Amino acid sequence: MPRKSQALRIEQTQALIAAYQEAGINGTPLRFMVDMERAMARGKYPSKRQRDWLDKLIDEGVHP
């Protein structure tokens, strides 16, 4: 599987944050995604574990 670019990961994270907020879902995953989006926007790249969890959340999508 090819590596995901940081720009793609940011775009997907922003879309998932919006979907979570629209669905009214709060909690640790949403806070994590917001933190990661801010960090990536500042040029910081998440660790391997953080990328793995973020990609897992993106793949799962929104589910209450």
Secondary structure, DSSP 8 states (H G I E B T S, - for coil): -----HHHHHHHHHHHHHHHHHHT--SHHHHHHHHHHHHHHTT----HHHHHHHHHHHHH----
